[in-house]
Amino acid sequence: ANFEAIVSFASRGAGKSGRSYGAPLADPNAVSNESIQPFVDAAMMVVCNKILSETDAENAACDKAMTELVSVWKKEGGNEVIDKVATSLSYLRDRVGVPRDMRLPAARQLRAHLNWAIKTLQ
């Protein structure tokens, strides 16, 4: 259930902003974009597999999977879908809290892998 909550949270990046607050990244009233969640879910699955990969072959499989997702999304939904997924992953990357959400080494790894996914999407 936590994975679903993370995907929903990340999809707020492609959703509607809420009322602004003093902190630039604070947006507790933002609304998730439900239409983009399946795409964010797929991207996050690849990101998680990449984080957990231990061999060059597993790493290469993740690279291939993300590249194939981008190819399919371009055919099916065009650049708009890809842009919204990249925005959602950036939203999550920018809002991972240390130590609230995870410890610093884990947050660095997550951010690095989200950056890899964002770069692959562009």
C-alpha positions in Angstrom: 0.0 0.0 0.0 2.9 2.4 0.6 4.0 2.1 -3.1 0.5 3.2 -4.2 0.7 6.2 -1.8 4.2 7.2 -3.2 2.9 7.0 -6.8 -0.1 9.1 -5.8 2.1 11.6 -4.1 4.6 11.8 -7.0 1.7 12.3 -9.4 0.8 15.5 -7.6 3.7 17.0 -9.7 1.5 16.6 -12.8 -1.7 17.5 -10.9 -3.2 20.7 -9.6 -1.4 23.0 -7.2 -3.0 23.9 -4.0 -2.7 27.1 -2.0 0.9 28.3 -1.8 2.7 28.5 1.5 5.9 30.2 2.7 8.1 27.3 1.9 8.6 27.0 -1.9 8.1 23.2 -1.9 5.2 23.1 0.5 1.9 22.2 -1.2 -0.3 20.2 1.2 -3.4 20.9 -0.9 -2.0 19.7 -4.2 -4.2 17.2 -6.1 -2.7 14.1 -7.7 -3.2 13.6 -11.4 -4.9 10.2 -11.5 -4.6 9.8 -15.2 -0.8 9.8 -15.1 -0.5 7.4 -12.1 -0.2 4.2 -14.2 2.7 5.7 -16.1 4.4 7.0 -12.9 3.8 3.5 -11.4 5.6 1.8 -14.3 8.5 4.3 -14.1 8.8 3.8 -10.4 8.8 0.0 -10.8 11.8 0.4 -13.1 13.5 2.9 -10.7 13.0 0.5 -7.8 14.4 -2.5 -9.8 17.4 -0.3 -10.8 18.1 0.6 -7.1 18.0 -3.1 -6.2 20.0 -4.4 -9.2 23.3 -6.0 -8.3 24.7 -7.1 -11.6 25.6 -5.4 -14.9 23.0 -7.5 -16.6 20.2 -6.4 -14.2 21.3 -2.8 -14.6 21.2 -3.2 -18.4 17.8 -4.7 -18.2 16.5 -1.7 -16.2 18.1 0.7 -18.8 16.3 -1.3 -21.6 13.0 -1.3 -19.7 13.0 2.5 -19.2 14.0 3.1 -22.8 11.2 0.8 -24.0 8.7 2.6 -21.7 9.7 5.9 -23.3 9.3 4.5 -26.8 5.8 3.1 -26.0 4.7 6.3 -24.3 5.9 8.4 -27.3 3.8 6.3 -29.6 0.7 6.1 -27.3 0.6 9.5 -25.7 3.3 11.6 -27.2 5.6 13.9 -25.3 2.9 15.1 -23.0 2.8 11.8 -21.1 6.6 11.7 -20.8 6.7 15.3 -19.6 4.1 14.6 -16.9 6.0 11.5 -15.7 9.3 13.4 -15.6 7.5 16.2 -13.7 6.1 13.7 -11.3 9.5 12.0 -10.7 11.1 15.5 -10.1 8.3 16.4 -7.7 9.1 13.3 -5.6 12.8 13.8 -5.9 12.6 17.4 -4.6 10.3 16.4 -1.7 12.1 13.4 -0.2 12.6 14.4 3.4 15.7 13.5 5.5 15.3 12.1 8.2 11.5 12.2 8.0 11.1 9.9 5.1 14.4 8.0 5.0 18.0 8.3 6.1 20.5 10.3 4.1 22.3 7.5 2.2 18.9 6.0 1.1 17.6 9.4 0.0 20.7 10.0 -2.0 20.3 6.7 -3.8 16.7 7.4 -4.5 17.4 10.9 -5.8 20.2 9.6 -8.0 18.0 6.9 -9.5 15.1 9.3 -10.0 17.6 11.6 -11.8 18.6 8.7 -14.0 14.9 8.1 -14.9 14.3 11.7 -15.5 17.3 12.0 -17.8 16.2 8.8 -19.7 12.7 10.3 -20.1 14.1 13.5 -21.7 
